[in-house]
Amino acid sequence: MEPLPFARALTHCDRCAVRKSSLCNRVCVDLQEELSRLSHHRTYCLGETVLGEMEAISFVGIVVSGVLRMQKSLEDGRQQLVGLLFQSDFFGRVFGGLSAHAIEAASDVTLCCYERRAFERLTERFPELEHQLMLSTLDELDAARNWMLLLGCQTTPERVASFLLMLCRRTGTNQWTPGANLSIYVPISRRDMASYLGTTGETISRVIHEMSRKGIIKIRNSQHFEVLNMRQLVKMSAREDLSTGLSSSIRSIAL
């Protein structure tokens, strides 16, 4: 009788909540094992700095849970939120010495981190890792272009509606069936949301309550909402393209 094969012990990577949606799932087994060997988790509380602006980049990684905000300081001391990073997004600059912007925890976060130089050496051994980083960079570029369009061409109500649709896409809110309401969780503060959308918290509150009055959404609390009328939400955003990242059942209702 042949002996049973030895069962491999589960690692923290096997139990990772974003394993199937991060770059780790799109590479060969050998590279997955190398990434697992080099990785370690770090946790940050709301408001803590992950990387300071113009700080030497010692580590890079992937968002496991929570949301990171990227901020840029102006000469007069003002700060502008220039981007948000969600679950499975890659953060940090590979092959770069200094961080061009500050990265802070917009909520409590857990990060899967890699020492930057060790990660860079992996890209030399595994070209597919460079390929995945390129795809990640292109996704970030697309997100930046969407943000520029949102700020440059849309009214505040359109921005709020677009932001809610973007959250549906970025946070994987697609487990939905016709006839059920779609839940949306806004994982950042109203202040961060206002900074991201280029307006004030008071204006966002007025828009959200107007959306509730019209029956487009239902307000559960300041961060939890239910979409009652997807078609009207898409129409209000003036961005039908934002529904393309949602599930086919949602798209059929929205469009």
Helices and strands as residue ranges (DSSP letters): G 23-26, H 29-38, E 40-44, E 49-51, E 59-65, E 68-73, E 79-85, E 90-91, E 102-105, E 109-115, H 116-125, H 127-153, H 156-170, E 182-185, H 190-197, H 201-213, E 217-219, E 224-227, H 230-237, G 240-245, H 248-254
